[in-house]
Amino acid sequence: MIARLRHLVPFATLLNIYRSLIEPYISYGLIAWGQAANIHLNKILILQKRALRLMYFADSKAHSAPLFVHSRILPVTMLYYLLVSFMMHDINNHHVPSNISMLFTHSEQVHHHFTRFSAAGNLYVKTSRTNQLLFSFARIGVRVWNSIPMKLRIKNRTPFKRELKNRLLKLMEIEEMNVDLRCTEICKHLSAS
């Protein structure tokens, strides 16, 4: 569809088509399946790159990171990080059902003495004996939330969303070759900044 329309409509319209017809399919249920194996996520990432290259009339081998940044579209792995962050923000502000919020424990509830980790408002990192549990939403959500700087966590939902997306786009600009950064790598980069 984009290949046909790109000759007839302006770029802004193509971007709106992508955001309204393609991105919802990628983001639907992404919190549940976003930690899938690379072999599955790469298929989606390749389709995202192809759509962007078509929209920009770029060569099929052109580097995709500048296209993602310029169009302000996140690759599937960063979109997963963003959606998990939004969910964790809602959990922290008690805007989710109690059965979801019960998956997480604040560190100050575990440590009865003062620690820098608990003072920072971090969530308690529970141990995981299996990879399935290690990469579950309950464990990834904690790592994502703890990687977000405190000054960003305390913002309201709209400024939080805007600033976090800007940080992810900036990270993609810096790490130009890695549009396929996994969630744990994104956590390391953002907590270091």
MOCOR-V553206 format. One record per run of one state. SS is the DSSP state (2 for helix, 1 for strand, 0 for the rest). FROM is the first residue (numbers start at 1). LEN is the number of residues. If there is no record, write none. Layout:
((SS FROM LEN) (SS FROM LEN))
This chain:
((0 1 1) (2 2 4) (0 6 5) (2 11 17) (0 28 2) (2 30 4) (0 34 4) (2 38 18) (0 56 9) (2 65 7) (0 72 4) (2 76 17) (0 93 5) (2 98 4) (0 102 4) (1 106 1) (2 107 4) (0 111 5) (2 116 4) (0 120 3) (1 123 1) (0 124 7) (2 131 4) (0 135 2) (2 137 11) (0 148 2) (2 150 4) (0 154 3) (2 157 18) (0 175 8) (2 183 10) (0 193 1))
